[in-house]
Amino acid sequence: MMKKSLISIQDFSKEEILHVLEVAKEFEKNRSRNILEGKVIACIFFEPSTRTRLSFETAVNRLGAKVIGFSDASNTSVSKGETLKDTIKMVSNYVDMIIMRHPLEGSSRYASEVSSVPVVNAGDGANQHPSQTLLDMYSIMQTQGKLDGLTINMVGDLKYGRTTHSLLQAMSHFDTEFIFTAPDELKMPVEYKDFLKEKGIRYTETDSLEEHLNDCDILYMTRVQQERFTDPMEYEKVKNVYRLDASMLKNVRPGMKILHPLPRVNEIDQDVDDTPYAYYFKQAENGLYVRMAIISCLLGYR
């Protein structure tokens, strides 16, 4: 694969997506590959993260590279007023790749334009989260045995949920049908629905979790993200709008799996964890293999 940045899932063609997923399968079979010895990769996180940061750093270590960076921008020169441009240009002098999370939409694209090394977007505001999308697709493929001909029910915060936006775009390469389950305040933005219409992809909208619970192959739950709301009262109105418990799963499709980008708050009851439908913890583990694949492919090693 050519050396380049991964900012949006649309930066990858269908063929490149499938290649990354195949490489991830190899890393799942053998998770320690010393193929990037001598490389240095920066993980710079301007916004809190647990799974994404730790899985990227673990991926770097398991590939044999060194990792540097920060998880709190308040301890860097950003707190002194250094611009994003200057930070990126400085960091890119030291490393072979930058993995970045930032709260501002478009920040990762800008970083890739001023960086001298590839940049991986680990989440920019409510915009995109392409590595999460690839691990979601890997999880779908591993549980369903295919990516074509599936129905995906996205539930919760579809307005600010960058993981749903990226997954929708990626799955548009395949024969997918979508169900969007959200209250009016958190509906899928019009631009993404227009994107699906242009592609001729079917979707249904509802505000009822129960209405289409039994009609999907993948139930993609999301939390309502308090950090995206400027009005605390608006958050309070919708924070507990959906709650899935084990009693609601009696008539779902036998092979249905529940995904969640995590962390969860109240939207999935813990009694769901013991059902055969829960896959979100294995989904998080899959992030290691997929991020190993992304790094090695972007650096031209796979």
C-alpha positions, 0 to 999 in steps of 0.5 A: 500500500502506498505511504499516505495519511488516513484522515477519513475512511474515504481516503481508502478505496474498497480494495484498500479497506479489504487489504487492511482487514486481511492483514489484520487477520494475520496479526490476530493469528500472530500479534507480535511482529517485529517488522517496524524495528527502528521506527518511531511513531508519535501518539499525540492526544489533545482529547481524552482516550482510553481504548484508542490511545492504548490500542494504538500504542500497543500496536506500535510496540507489538510491531517493534517500533518506539512510541512517543507522545502525550495524552494531555495537551496541558503538559505541552507547549500548546498550553503556552499558545503554540499553534497546531501547525507548529506542533505538527511540524515540530513532531514530524521532524522526530518521527515516522508517523503521527497518530492524532486525536483532536477535538476540532473537526478538520484538525487531522486533515490540516495536520496531514497537510503540514506534516512531513510524515503520514498522519492517522486520524484517531478522532477529530471532534464529531467528524471522523474516526476511521481506525474505529470504522476499520475495526468495526468492519473487521468485527462485522466480517468476523461475526457475519462471515461477510460484509455484503447483504447485511442490515445495520441498526445504528442506535443513539447519538447519530448526530455527533457520533463520528463512529456512525458517520465513518461506518456508514461511508465505509459500508456504502461500498457493500450491499448494506441496509441501514436503520437509524434509531435516534430521537429528533435531537440526535438524528443522522445529519442530512448530509449523510442521508443524502450521501446514501440516497446518491449511492442508492442505499436503503435506510429507515428512520425511527425513534423506537429501539424496539421497533426494528430490534429484530430486523438487523444483523448488527446492532450498533449502540452508541452513547450520548456524548455529553462533551459534544453538547454546548447546552447542558439542558439539551444533554439532560433531555436525551442522555438516557433515551435508550437502554438495552437489556437482555429481556429485549433480545428474545426474538432477535436474529440468531447471529445478531451481534451487538457492537459499541465503540465504548465507553458505554454509560447506561445504554447497554445493561450489564446483563447483556454482557452474558448473552451470545449477542454481546461482542463489544469487548471482543470488538475492542480487542480487534482494534489492536489487530486492525491498528497494527494493520493500518500502521504497517500498511501506511508505512509500506510494510504490508 
